[in-house]
Amino acid sequence: MTSEEYDAFCAALPYAAHIVQWGDASVWKVGGKVFAIGGWSDSPEFAVTFKCSETSFAILKDLPGIRPAPYLASRGLSWLQRTDDRSLADEELKGYLRRSYTLVAAALTRKARRELGLEPS
């Protein structure tokens, strides 16, 4: 996945907001909370970092081309970074990005979800 494809995919998610921070990383948020980070790696390929379930973290973290996300996973958070597509193809990565978005949005306050239109009032 290129940086352009990553940004286009994340931009298509409802109420997703983009910011460049942390050393030129392409950061996507919903309700002010991060759900995806593009770049932010020493990998020669475009790396994508995302939140996942504890089960997905346990299954994927040791596969080639995937690692626990720097800084985030070391704090006990279930975040992974795909550094290349050896184990996770782009279409699969998109599924994990959607799930990351859903996990982060679900953790917002009810008020925040209502304001974004993610929950009926």
Phi and psi restraints in degrees (value plus and minus 20) as a CYANA .aco file:
   2 THR   PHI    -103.1   -63.1
   2 THR   PSI     147.3   187.3
   3 SER   PHI     -82.9   -42.9
   3 SER   PSI     -54.7   -14.7
   4 GLU   PHI     -88.1   -48.1
   4 GLU   PSI     -62.3   -22.3
   5 GLU   PHI     -85.2   -45.2
   5 GLU   PSI     -61.4   -21.4
   6 TYR   PHI     -79.8   -39.8
   6 TYR   PSI     -70.7   -30.7
   7 ASP   PHI     -82.8   -42.8
   7 ASP   PSI     -60.7   -20.7
   8 ALA   PHI     -83.8   -43.8
   8 ALA   PSI     -62.6   -22.6
   9 PHE   PHI     -83.3   -43.3
   9 PHE   PSI     -69.9   -29.9
  10 CYS   PHI     -84.4   -44.4
  10 CYS   PSI     -56.7   -16.7
  11 ALA   PHI     -83.2   -43.2
  11 ALA   PSI     -46.3    -6.3
  12 ALA   PHI     -99.1   -59.1
  12 ALA   PSI     -31.5     8.5
  13 LEU   PHI     -97.4   -57.4
  13 LEU   PSI     119.5   159.5
  14 PRO   PHI     -78.9   -38.9
  14 PRO   PSI     112.0   152.0
  15 TYR   PHI      44.3    84.3
  15 TYR   PSI      -1.8    38.2
  16 ALA   PHI     -96.1   -56.1
  16 ALA   PSI     118.6   158.6
  17 ALA   PHI    -143.5  -103.5
  17 ALA   PSI     121.9   161.9
  18 HIS   PHI    -129.5   -89.5
  18 HIS   PSI     122.7   162.7
  19 ILE   PHI    -168.5  -128.5
  19 ILE   PSI     127.7   167.7
  20 VAL   PHI    -123.4   -83.4
  20 VAL   PSI     101.7   141.7
  21 GLN   PHI    -174.6  -134.6
  21 GLN   PSI     159.4   199.4
  22 TRP   PHI      34.3    74.3
  22 TRP   PSI      35.1    75.1
  23 GLY   PHI      52.4    92.4
  23 GLY   PSI      25.0    65.0
  24 ASP   PHI      55.1    95.1
  24 ASP   PSI       4.5    44.5
  25 ALA   PHI    -100.2   -60.2
  25 ALA   PSI     125.6   165.6
  26 SER   PHI    -111.8   -71.8
  26 SER   PSI      82.1   122.1
  27 VAL   PHI    -125.6   -85.6
  27 VAL   PSI     111.4   151.4
  28 TRP   PHI    -134.6   -94.6
  28 TRP   PSI     116.2   156.2
  29 LYS   PHI    -151.9  -111.9
  29 LYS   PSI     136.7   176.7
  30 VAL   PHI    -149.9  -109.9
  30 VAL   PSI     108.3   148.3
  31 GLY   PHI      39.6    79.6
  31 GLY   PSI       9.4    49.4
  32 GLY   PHI      62.3   102.3
  32 GLY   PSI     -18.2    21.8
  33 LYS   PHI    -130.9   -90.9
  33 LYS   PSI     115.6   155.6
  34 VAL   PHI     -88.9   -48.9
  34 VAL   PSI     113.5   153.5
  35 PHE   PHI    -142.9  -102.9
  35 PHE   PSI     -34.2     5.8
  36 ALA   PHI    -176.9  -136.9
  36 ALA   PSI     124.7   164.7
  37 ILE   PHI    -152.6  -112.6
  37 ILE   PSI     105.2   145.2
  38 GLY   PHI    -128.0   -88.0
  38 GLY   PSI     120.7   160.7
  39 GLY   PHI      66.0   106.0
  39 GLY   PSI    -155.4  -115.4
  40 TRP   PHI      36.2    76.2
  40 TRP   PSI      23.4    63.4
  41 SER   PHI    -175.1  -135.1
  41 SER   PSI     139.4   179.4
  42 ASP   PHI    -112.7   -72.7
  42 ASP   PSI     -12.4    27.6
  43 SER   PHI     -90.3   -50.3
  43 SER   PSI     122.6   162.6
  44 PRO   PHI     -87.7   -47.7
  44 PRO   PSI     -45.3    -5.3
  45 GLU   PHI    -112.1   -72.1
  45 GLU   PSI     142.0   182.0
  46 PHE   PHI     -88.3   -48.3
  46 PHE   PSI      98.4   138.4
  47 ALA   PHI    -114.3   -74.3
  47 ALA   PSI     127.5   167.5
  48 VAL   PHI    -148.4  -108.4
  48 VAL   PSI     108.4   148.4
  49 THR   PHI    -130.8   -90.8
  49 THR   PSI     117.0   157.0
  50 PHE   PHI    -169.0  -129.0
  50 PHE   PSI     136.1   176.1
  51 LYS   PHI    -102.2   -62.2
  51 LYS   PSI     127.2   167.2
  52 CYS   PHI    -168.0  -128.0
  52 CYS   PSI     152.9   192.9
  53 SER   PHI     -90.9   -50.9
  53 SER   PSI     142.3   182.3
  54 GLU   PHI     -81.4   -41.4
  54 GLU   PSI     -56.9   -16.9
  55 THR   PHI     -85.3   -45.3
  55 THR   PSI     -67.5   -27.5
  56 SER   PHI     -81.8   -41.8
  56 SER   PSI     -60.5   -20.5
  57 PHE   PHI     -78.1   -38.1
  57 PHE   PSI     -68.8   -28.8
  58 ALA   PHI     -82.6   -42.6
  58 ALA   PSI     -57.7   -17.7
  59 ILE   PHI     -95.7   -55.7
  59 ILE   PSI     -61.4   -21.4
  60 LEU   PHI    -111.2   -71.2
  60 LEU   PSI     -44.0    -4.0
  61 LYS   PHI     -78.8   -38.8
  61 LYS   PSI     -45.0    -5.0
  62 ASP   PHI    -125.7   -85.7
  62 ASP   PSI     -14.8    25.2
  63 LEU   PHI     -95.8   -55.8
  63 LEU   PSI     131.0   171.0
  64 PRO   PHI     -79.2   -39.2
  64 PRO   PSI     115.0   155.0
  65 GLY   PHI      64.5   104.5
  65 GLY   PSI     -16.8    23.2
  66 ILE   PHI    -153.7  -113.7
  66 ILE   PSI     121.4   161.4
  67 ARG   PHI    -167.2  -127.2
  67 ARG   PSI     138.6   178.6
  68 PRO   PHI     -77.4   -37.4
  68 PRO   PSI     116.6   156.6
  69 ALA   PHI     -83.8   -43.8
  69 ALA   PSI     109.3   149.3
  70 PRO   PHI     -74.8   -34.8
  70 PRO   PSI     123.2   163.2
  71 TYR   PHI      52.3    92.3
  71 TYR   PSI     -64.0   -24.0
  72 LEU   PHI     -99.9   -59.9
  72 LEU   PSI     -71.4   -31.4
  73 ALA   PHI     -86.3   -46.3
  73 ALA   PSI     -50.9   -10.9
  74 SER   PHI     -87.7   -47.7
  74 SER   PSI     -34.3     5.7
  75 ARG   PHI    -117.6   -77.6
  75 ARG   PSI      -7.5    32.5
  76 GLY   PHI      64.8   104.8
  76 GLY   PSI     -10.1    29.9
  77 LEU   PHI    -110.9   -70.9
  77 LEU   PSI     127.1   167.1
  78 SER   PHI    -107.3   -67.3
  78 SER   PSI      57.0    97.0
  79 TRP   PHI    -145.6  -105.6
  79 TRP   PSI     116.0   156.0
  80 LEU   PHI    -138.4   -98.4
  80 LEU   PSI     137.9   177.9
  81 GLN   PHI    -146.1  -106.1
  81 GLN   PSI     102.0   142.0
  82 ARG   PHI    -110.1   -70.1
  82 ARG   PSI      97.0   137.0
  83 THR   PHI    -115.2   -75.2
  83 THR   PSI     -41.5    -1.5
  84 ASP   PHI    -180.4  -140.4
  84 ASP   PSI     156.8   196.8
  85 ASP   PHI    -118.0   -78.0
  85 ASP   PSI       4.2    44.2
  86 ARG   PHI     -81.8   -41.8
  86 ARG   PSI     -58.1   -18.1
  87 SER   PHI    -135.2   -95.2
  87 SER   PSI     -36.0     4.0
  88 LEU   PHI    -155.9  -115.9
  88 LEU   PSI      84.8   124.8
  89 ALA   PHI     -89.4   -49.4
  89 ALA   PSI     143.8   183.8
  90 ASP   PHI     -76.5   -36.5
  90 ASP   PSI     -62.2   -22.2
  91 GLU   PHI     -84.5   -44.5
  91 GLU   PSI     -58.4   -18.4
  92 GLU   PHI     -87.0   -47.0
  92 GLU   PSI     -60.6   -20.6
  93 LEU   PHI     -79.4   -39.4
  93 LEU   PSI     -61.0   -21.0
  94 LYS   PHI     -79.7   -39.7
  94 LYS   PSI     -59.7   -19.7
  95 GLY   PHI     -81.2   -41.2
  95 GLY   PSI     -61.8   -21.8
  96 TYR   PHI     -89.3   -49.3
  96 TYR   PSI     -54.3   -14.3
  97 LEU   PHI     -86.1   -46.1
  97 LEU   PSI     -61.1   -21.1
  98 ARG   PHI     -80.6   -40.6
  98 ARG   PSI     -63.8   -23.8
  99 ARG   PHI     -85.9   -45.9
  99 ARG   PSI     -59.3   -19.3
 100 SER   PHI     -80.1   -40.1
 100 SER   PSI     -66.1   -26.1
 101 TYR   PHI     -76.4   -36.4
 101 TYR   PSI     -66.8   -26.8
 102 THR   PHI     -83.8   -43.8
 102 THR   PSI     -63.6   -23.6
 103 LEU   PHI     -81.5   -41.5
 103 LEU   PSI     -64.5   -24.5
 104 VAL   PHI     -88.8   -48.8
 104 VAL   PSI     -64.0   -24.0
 105 ALA   PHI     -82.3   -42.3
 105 ALA   PSI     -59.9   -19.9
 106 ALA   PHI     -85.7   -45.7
 106 ALA   PSI     -45.8    -5.8
 107 ALA   PHI    -104.4   -64.4
 107 ALA   PSI     -27.2    12.8
 108 LEU   PHI     -88.7   -48.7
 108 LEU   PSI     138.7   178.7
 109 THR   PHI     -84.3   -44.3
 109 THR   PSI     137.0   177.0
 110 ARG   PHI     -78.0   -38.0
 110 ARG   PSI     -61.1   -21.1
 111 LYS   PHI     -80.2   -40.2
 111 LYS   PSI     -65.4   -25.4
 112 ALA   PHI     -84.1   -44.1
 112 ALA   PSI     -61.6   -21.6
 113 ARG   PHI     -83.2   -43.2
 113 ARG   PSI     -60.7   -20.7
 114 ARG   PHI     -83.9   -43.9
 114 ARG   PSI     -64.7   -24.7
 115 GLU   PHI     -81.2   -41.2
 115 GLU   PSI     -52.5   -12.5
 116 LEU   PHI    -104.5   -64.5
 116 LEU   PSI     -30.0    10.0
 117 GLY   PHI      62.4   102.4
 117 GLY   PSI      -2.0    38.0
 118 LEU   PHI    -109.4   -69.4
 118 LEU   PSI     -27.2    12.8
 119 GLU   PHI    -164.0  -124.0
 119 GLU   PSI     117.9   157.9
 120 PRO   PHI     -83.1   -43.1
 120 PRO   PSI     125.8   165.8
